[in-house]
Amino acid sequence: MQELLVEPTEGSIHGLCILFSYETPVAGWDKHGAFKTEKKFSATTTRHINKYLELAADGARTVTQEWITEQVAKAKFS
């Protein structure tokens, strides 16, 4: 598991942290708080996601895998 931190840039309103399972973004944090994919992965990946998000006091919202992929693409081209 690895994490990508996208630092805020001029004109951006927030940073984005993304947790990857190999090449796949699976969870993260944005200006609205924690989020995780609705897609089912292995027990190991699920355990890593839960550990990564355990500090989310209000829990993590569930989003589509496509939404996470779009956020990563937007961040790369901002």
N, CA, C and O atoms as a Tinker XYZ file with bonds, in Angstrom:
   312  protein
     1  N      0.849000   -1.164000    0.000000    73     2
     2  CA     0.000000    0.000000    0.000000    64     1     3
     3  C      0.896000    1.229000    0.000000    63     2     4     5
     4  O      1.928000    1.274000    0.670000    81     3
     5  N      0.477000    2.209000   -0.761000    73     3     6
     6  CA     1.212000    3.458000   -0.747000    64     5     7
     7  C      0.242000    4.617000   -0.796000    63     6     8     9
     8  O     -0.907000    4.467000   -1.212000    81     7
     9  N      0.709000    5.766000   -0.370000    73     7    10
    10  CA    -0.132000    6.945000   -0.312000    64     9    11
    11  C      0.448000    8.013000   -1.226000    63    10    12    13
    12  O      1.663000    8.197000   -1.297000    81    11
    13  N     -0.441000    8.713000   -1.925000    73    11    14
    14  CA    -0.052000    9.846000   -2.752000    64    13    15
    15  C     -0.636000   11.091000   -2.120000    63    14    16    17
    16  O     -1.844000   11.169000   -1.899000    81    15
    17  N      0.201000   12.057000   -1.830000    73    15    18
    18  CA    -0.259000   13.323000   -1.282000    64    17    19
    19  C     -0.123000   14.370000   -2.369000    63    18    20    21
    20  O      0.977000   14.640000   -2.850000    81    19
    21  N     -1.243000   14.958000   -2.754000    73    19    22
    22  CA    -1.227000   16.022000   -3.738000    64    21    23
    23  C     -1.311000   17.334000   -2.978000    63    22    24    25
    24  O     -2.337000   17.653000   -2.377000    81    23
    25  N     -0.233000   18.084000   -3.011000    73    23    26
    26  CA    -0.191000   19.348000   -2.282000    64    25    27
    27  C     -1.089000   20.373000   -2.955000    63    26    28    29
    28  O     -1.233000   20.368000   -4.177000    81    27
    29  N     -1.697000   21.259000   -2.157000    73    27    30
    30  CA    -2.487000   22.324000   -2.761000    64    29    31
    31  C     -1.603000   23.175000   -3.674000    63    30    32    33
    32  O     -0.457000   23.476000   -3.339000    81    31
    33  N     -2.134000   23.548000   -4.800000    73    31    34
    34  CA    -1.412000   24.413000   -5.719000    64    33    35
    35  C     -2.158000   25.731000   -5.846000    63    34    36    37
    36  O     -3.298000   25.846000   -5.395000    81    35
    37  N     -1.531000   26.715000   -6.450000    73    35    38
    38  CA    -2.182000   28.003000   -6.634000    64    37    39
    39  C     -3.489000   27.802000   -7.382000    63    38    40    41
    40  O     -3.523000   27.167000   -8.437000    81    39
    41  N     -4.554000   28.342000   -6.832000    73    39    42
    42  CA    -5.860000   28.193000   -7.449000    64    41    43
    43  C     -6.640000   26.998000   -6.949000    63    42    44    45
    44  O     -7.842000   26.899000   -7.193000    81    43
    45  N     -5.968000   26.075000   -6.243000    73    43    46
    46  CA    -6.716000   24.940000   -5.706000    64    45    47
    47  C     -7.267000   25.319000   -4.338000    63    46    48    49
    48  O     -6.747000   26.216000   -3.675000    81    47
    49  N     -8.306000   24.639000   -3.930000    73    47    50
    50  CA    -8.923000   24.957000   -2.649000    64    49    51
    51  C     -8.630000   23.904000   -1.593000    63    50    52    53
    52  O     -9.007000   24.070000   -0.432000    81    51
    53  N     -7.973000   22.840000   -1.975000    73    51    54
    54  CA    -7.633000   21.812000   -0.996000    64    53    55
    55  C     -6.624000   20.836000   -1.568000    63    54    56    57
    56  O     -6.415000   20.764000   -2.779000    81    55
    57  N     -6.008000   20.092000   -0.677000    73    55    58
    58  CA    -5.125000   19.014000   -1.085000    64    57    59
    59  C     -5.925000   17.716000   -1.137000    63    58    60    61
    60  O     -7.097000   17.676000   -0.763000    81    59
    61  N     -5.286000   16.687000   -1.595000    73    59    62
    62  CA    -5.933000   15.391000   -1.737000    64    61    63
    63  C     -4.916000   14.334000   -1.351000    63    62    64    65
    64  O     -3.797000   14.330000   -1.864000    81    63
    65  N     -5.296000   13.435000   -0.451000    73    63    66
    66  CA    -4.462000   12.286000   -0.095000    64    65    67
    67  C     -5.152000   11.043000   -0.615000    63    66    68    69
    68  O     -6.347000   10.855000   -0.390000    81    67
    69  N     -4.417000   10.199000   -1.303000    73    67    70
    70  CA    -4.996000    8.992000   -1.884000    64    69    71
    71  C     -4.177000    7.779000   -1.441000    63    70    72    73
    72  O     -2.947000    7.797000   -1.495000    81    71
    73  N     -4.864000    6.740000   -1.010000    73    71    74
    74  CA    -4.233000    5.466000   -0.681000    64    73    75
    75  C     -4.376000    4.553000   -1.889000    63    74    76    77
    76  O     -5.475000    4.346000   -2.404000    81    75
    77  N     -3.249000    4.011000   -2.332000    73    75    78
    78  CA    -3.247000    3.087000   -3.467000    64    77    79
    79  C     -2.998000    1.666000   -2.998000    63    78    80    81
    80  O     -2.202000    1.422000   -2.091000    81    79
    81  N     -3.690000    0.737000   -3.632000    73    79    82
    82  CA    -3.376000   -0.675000   -3.510000    64    81    83
    83  C     -2.743000   -1.051000   -4.852000    63    82    84    85
    84  O     -3.437000   -1.187000   -5.860000    81    83
    85  N     -1.444000   -1.215000   -4.851000    73    83    86
    86  CA    -0.678000   -1.380000   -6.082000    64    85    87
    87  C     -0.920000   -0.168000   -6.974000    63    86    88    89
    88  O     -0.506000    0.931000   -6.608000    81    87
    89  N     -1.562000   -0.312000   -8.112000    73    87    90
    90  CA    -1.806000    0.812000   -9.029000    64    89    91
    91  C     -3.202000    1.410000   -8.867000    63    90    92    93
    92  O     -3.542000    2.369000   -9.560000    81    91
    93  N     -4.004000    0.867000   -7.978000    73    91    94
    94  CA    -5.409000    1.260000   -7.865000    64    93    95
    95  C     -5.655000    2.170000   -6.671000    63    94    96    97
    96  O     -5.342000    1.796000   -5.541000    81    95
    97  N     -6.216000    3.369000   -6.900000    73    95    98
    98  CA    -6.572000    4.229000   -5.776000    64    97    99
    99  C     -7.811000    3.660000   -5.088000    63    98   100   101
   100  O     -8.804000    3.357000   -5.749000    81    99
   101  N     -7.757000    3.514000   -3.755000    73    99   102
   102  CA    -8.860000    2.835000   -3.063000    64   101   103
   103  C     -9.503000    3.638000   -1.938000    63   102   104   105
   104  O    -10.613000    3.322000   -1.508000    81   103
   105  N     -8.819000    4.673000   -1.457000    73   103   106
   106  CA    -9.357000    5.465000   -0.343000    64   105   107
   107  C     -8.580000    6.773000   -0.260000    63   106   108   109
   108  O     -7.582000    6.965000   -0.955000    81   107
   109  N     -9.052000    7.661000    0.596000    73   107   110
   110  CA    -8.309000    8.896000    0.773000    64   109   111
   111  C     -9.040000    9.912000    1.623000    63   110   112   113
   112  O    -10.027000    9.614000    2.296000    81   111
   113  N     -8.519000   11.117000    1.565000    73   111   114
   114  CA    -9.055000   12.258000    2.296000    64   113   115
   115  C     -9.116000   13.440000    1.338000    63   114   116   117
   116  O     -8.212000   13.627000    0.524000    81   115
   117  N    -10.169000   14.232000    1.428000    73   115   118
   118  CA   -10.258000   15.479000    0.681000    64   117   119
   119  C    -10.860000   16.534000    1.592000    63   118   120   121
   120  O    -10.954000   16.312000    2.799000    81   119
   121  N    -11.266000   17.664000    1.055000    73   119   122
   122  CA   -11.779000   18.749000    1.897000    64   121   123
   123  C    -13.057000   18.369000    2.642000    63   122   124   125
   124  O    -13.431000   19.041000    3.604000    81   123
   125  N    -13.722000   17.312000    2.216000    73   123   126
   126  CA   -14.954000   16.864000    2.869000    64   125   127
   127  C    -14.710000   15.769000    3.900000    63   126   128   129
   128  O    -15.637000   15.356000    4.597000    81   127
   129  N    -13.481000   15.300000    4.001000    73   127   130
   130  CA   -13.151000   14.245000    4.952000    64   129   131
   131  C    -12.708000   12.972000    4.256000    63   130   132   133
   132  O    -12.247000   12.989000    3.115000    81   131
   133  N    -12.860000   11.875000    4.968000    73   131   134
   134  CA   -12.382000   10.574000    4.486000    64   133   135
   135  C    -13.377000    9.944000    3.521000    63   134   136   137
   136  O    -14.586000   10.157000    3.612000    81   135
   137  N    -12.825000    9.154000    2.586000    73   135   138
   138  CA   -13.669000    8.398000    1.660000    64   137   139
   139  C    -12.998000    7.065000    1.337000    63   138   140   141
   140  O    -11.783000    6.913000    1.458000    81   139
   141  N    -13.816000    6.115000    0.926000    73   139   142
   142  CA   -13.298000    4.806000    0.513000    64   141   143
   143  C    -14.141000    4.281000   -0.636000    63   142   144   145
   144  O    -15.291000    4.678000   -0.822000    81   143
   145  N    -13.550000    3.390000   -1.391000    73   143   146
   146  CA   -14.227000    2.824000   -2.550000    64   145   147
   147  C    -15.358000    1.887000   -2.134000    63   146   148   149
   148  O    -15.305000    1.253000   -1.080000    81   147
   149  N    -16.375000    1.813000   -2.980000    73   147   150
   150  CA   -17.450000    0.851000   -2.756000    64   149   151
   151  C    -17.085000   -0.519000   -3.322000    63   150   152   153
   152  O    -17.717000   -1.524000   -2.999000    81   151
   153  N    -16.057000   -0.546000   -4.171000    73   151   154
   154  CA   -15.642000   -1.784000   -4.813000    64   153   155
   155  C    -15.038000   -2.736000   -3.791000    63   154   156   157
   156  O    -14.340000   -2.309000   -2.871000    81   155
   157  N    -15.305000   -4.004000   -3.953000    73   155   158
   158  CA   -14.778000   -5.022000   -3.042000    64   157   159
   159  C    -13.399000   -5.472000   -3.506000    63   158   160   161
   160  O    -13.190000   -5.780000   -4.680000    81   159
   161  N    -12.464000   -5.505000   -2.562000    73   159   162
   162  CA   -11.110000   -5.955000   -2.823000    64   161   163
   163  C    -10.792000   -7.098000   -1.875000    63   162   164   165
   164  O    -11.668000   -7.557000   -1.142000    81   163
   165  N     -9.574000   -7.554000   -1.880000    73   163   166
   166  CA    -9.157000   -8.663000   -1.018000    64   165   167
   167  C     -9.282000   -8.276000    0.456000    63   166   168   169
   168  O     -9.404000   -7.099000    0.797000    81   167
   169  N     -9.251000   -9.277000    1.307000    73   167   170
   170  CA    -9.314000   -9.043000    2.753000    64   169   171
   171  C     -8.136000   -8.189000    3.213000    63   170   172   173
   172  O     -8.281000   -7.350000    4.102000    81   171
   173  N     -6.972000   -8.405000    2.606000    73   171   174
   174  CA    -5.788000   -7.626000    2.991000    64   173   175
   175  C     -5.963000   -6.156000    2.625000    63   174   176   177
   176  O     -5.675000   -5.281000    3.442000    81   175
   177  N     -6.428000   -5.872000    1.416000    73   175   178
   178  CA    -6.649000   -4.483000    1.008000    64   177   179
   179  C     -7.710000   -3.837000    1.882000    63   178   180   181
   180  O     -7.555000   -2.684000    2.286000    81   179
   181  N     -8.771000   -4.549000    2.177000    73   179   182
   182  CA    -9.824000   -4.014000    3.044000    64   181   183
   183  C     -9.270000   -3.689000    4.425000    63   182   184   185
   184  O     -9.612000   -2.656000    5.000000    81   183
   185  N     -8.433000   -4.541000    4.953000    73   183   186
   186  CA    -7.809000   -4.309000    6.256000    64   185   187
   187  C     -6.932000   -3.047000    6.209000    63   186   188   189
   188  O     -6.949000   -2.245000    7.142000    81   187
   189  N     -6.179000   -2.877000    5.138000    73   187   190
   190  CA    -5.335000   -1.688000    4.987000    64   189   191
   191  C     -6.182000   -0.416000    4.885000    63   190   192   193
   192  O     -5.843000    0.605000    5.483000    81   191
   193  N     -7.269000   -0.476000    4.137000    73   191   194
   194  CA    -8.168000    0.682000    4.016000    64   193   195
   195  C     -8.713000    1.055000    5.391000    63   194   196   197
   196  O     -8.696000    2.226000    5.770000    81   195
   197  N     -9.189000    0.075000    6.129000    73   195   198
   198  CA    -9.755000    0.339000    7.458000    64   197   199
   199  C     -8.718000    0.928000    8.405000    63   198   200   201
   200  O     -9.030000    1.841000    9.169000    81   199
   201  N     -7.499000    0.423000    8.366000    73   199   202
   202  CA    -6.429000    0.948000    9.210000    64   201   203
   203  C     -6.095000    2.389000    8.815000    63   202   204   205
   204  O     -5.910000    3.246000    9.679000    81   203
   205  N     -6.020000    2.648000    7.532000    73   203   206
   206  CA    -5.715000    3.986000    7.012000    64   205   207
   207  C     -6.763000    5.003000    7.450000    63   206   208   209
   208  O     -6.435000    6.156000    7.731000    81   207
   209  N     -8.013000    4.583000    7.508000    73   207   210
   210  CA    -9.113000    5.501000    7.805000    64   209   211
   211  C     -9.560000    5.479000    9.266000    63   210   212   213
   212  O    -10.567000    6.102000    9.602000    81   211
   213  N     -8.844000    4.786000   10.133000    73   211   214
   214  CA    -9.312000    4.647000   11.512000    64   213   215
   215  C     -9.368000    5.974000   12.267000    63   214   216   217
   216  O    -10.063000    6.064000   13.279000    81   215
   217  N     -8.673000    6.987000   11.815000    73   215   218
   218  CA    -8.718000    8.289000   12.476000    64   217   219
   219  C     -9.896000    9.153000   12.011000    63   218   220   221
   220  O    -10.093000   10.255000   12.523000    81   219
   221  N    -10.659000    8.670000   11.068000    73   219   222
   222  CA   -11.822000    9.416000   10.591000    64   221   223
   223  C    -12.917000    9.339000   11.647000    63   222   224   225
   224  O    -13.622000    8.335000   11.748000    81   223
   225  N    -13.055000   10.397000   12.430000    73   223   226
   226  CA   -13.986000   10.404000   13.568000    64   225   227
   227  C    -15.419000   10.112000   13.142000    63   226   228   229
   228  O    -16.138000    9.406000   13.850000    81   227
   229  N    -15.842000   10.636000   12.012000    73   227   230
   230  CA   -17.218000   10.449000   11.550000    64   229   231
   231  C    -17.346000    9.293000   10.572000    63   230   232   233
   232  O    -18.389000    9.120000    9.941000    81   231
   233  N    -16.304000    8.514000   10.446000    73   231   234
   234  CA   -16.315000    7.437000    9.467000    64   233   235
   235  C    -15.994000    7.974000    8.088000    63   234   236   237
   236  O    -15.835000    9.181000    7.907000    81   235
   237  N    -15.899000    7.105000    7.141000    73   235   238
   238  CA   -15.571000    7.499000    5.770000    64   237   239
   239  C    -16.791000    7.329000    4.893000    63   238   240   241
   240  O    -17.527000    6.350000    5.017000    81   239
   241  N    -17.001000    8.286000    4.005000    73   239   242
   242  CA   -18.096000    8.129000    3.053000    64   241   243
   243  C    -17.670000    7.136000    1.979000    63   242   244   245
   244  O    -16.488000    7.033000    1.649000    81   243
   245  N    -18.623000    6.422000    1.448000    73   243   246
   246  CA   -18.352000    5.449000    0.406000    64   245   247
   247  C    -18.635000    6.089000   -0.948000    63   246   248   249
   248  O    -19.694000    6.677000   -1.164000    81   247
   249  N    -17.676000    5.965000   -1.846000    73   247   250
   250  CA   -17.792000    6.550000   -3.179000    64   249   251
   251  C    -17.489000    5.480000   -4.217000    63   250   252   253
   252  O    -16.961000    4.416000   -3.893000    81   251
   253  N    -17.828000    5.771000   -5.462000    73   251   254
   254  CA   -17.556000    4.798000   -6.519000    64   253   255
   255  C    -16.065000    4.783000   -6.845000    63   254   256   257
   256  O    -15.352000    5.759000   -6.615000    81   255
   257  N    -15.619000    3.670000   -7.379000    73   255   258
   258  CA   -14.232000    3.551000   -7.813000    64   257   259
   259  C    -13.942000    4.572000   -8.910000    63   258   260   261
   260  O    -12.852000    5.141000   -8.963000    81   259
   261  N    -14.919000    4.799000   -9.781000    73   259   262
   262  CA   -14.757000    5.761000  -10.860000    64   261   263
   263  C    -14.531000    7.174000  -10.313000    63   262   264   265
   264  O    -13.729000    7.931000  -10.858000    81   263
   265  N    -15.244000    7.530000   -9.228000    73   263   266
   266  CA   -15.094000    8.854000   -8.634000    64   265   267
   267  C    -13.664000    9.051000   -8.125000    63   266   268   269
   268  O    -13.060000   10.100000   -8.351000    81   267
   269  N    -13.124000    8.040000   -7.438000    73   267   270
   270  CA   -11.757000    8.155000   -6.927000    64   269   271
   271  C    -10.774000    8.313000   -8.090000    63   270   272   273
   272  O     -9.877000    9.155000   -8.038000    81   271
   273  N    -10.942000    7.511000   -9.128000    73   271   274
   274  CA   -10.065000    7.590000  -10.293000    64   273   275
   275  C    -10.135000    8.974000  -10.930000    63   274   276   277
   276  O     -9.113000    9.511000  -11.356000    81   275
   277  N    -11.329000    9.552000  -10.999000    73   275   278
   278  CA   -11.493000   10.909000  -11.558000    64   277   279
   279  C    -10.767000   11.949000  -10.710000    63   278   280   281
   280  O    -10.153000   12.869000  -11.251000    81   279
   281  N    -10.831000   11.813000   -9.390000    73   279   282
   282  CA   -10.161000   12.769000   -8.504000    64   281   283
   283  C     -8.646000   12.731000   -8.706000    63   282   284   285
   284  O     -7.985000   13.769000   -8.712000    81   283
   285  N     -8.110000   11.531000   -8.870000    73   283   286
   286  CA    -6.682000   11.383000   -9.104000    64   285   287
   287  C     -6.297000   12.035000  -10.438000    63   286   288   289
   288  O     -5.291000   12.739000  -10.525000    81   287
   289  N     -7.108000   11.795000  -11.472000    73   287   290
   290  CA    -6.827000   12.383000  -12.791000    64   289   291
   291  C     -6.888000   13.904000  -12.721000    63   290   292   293
   292  O     -6.032000   14.581000  -13.290000    81   291
   293  N     -7.881000   14.446000  -12.034000    73   291   294
   294  CA    -8.001000   15.910000  -11.903000    64   293   295
   295  C     -6.790000   16.492000  -11.181000    63   294   296   297
   296  O     -6.273000   17.542000  -11.565000    81   295
   297  N     -6.345000   15.807000  -10.140000    73   295   298
   298  CA    -5.211000   16.295000   -9.359000    64   297   299
   299  C     -3.931000   16.283000  -10.178000    63   298   300   301
   300  O     -3.093000   17.174000  -10.036000    81   299
   301  N     -3.777000   15.296000  -11.021000    73   299   302
   302  CA    -2.571000   15.194000  -11.839000    64   301   303
   303  C     -2.484000   16.321000  -12.857000    63   302   304   305
   304  O     -1.389000   16.744000  -13.229000    81   303
   305  N     -3.628000   16.802000  -13.305000    73   303   306
   306  CA    -3.633000   17.804000  -14.368000    64   305   307
   307  C     -3.969000   19.193000  -13.860000    63   306   308   309
   308  O     -4.207000   20.092000  -14.667000    81   307
   309  N     -3.997000   19.402000  -12.542000    73   307   310
   310  CA    -4.278000   20.728000  -11.999000    64   309   311
   311  C     -3.012000   21.546000  -11.911000    63   310   312
   312  O     -3.049000   22.696000  -11.475000    81   311
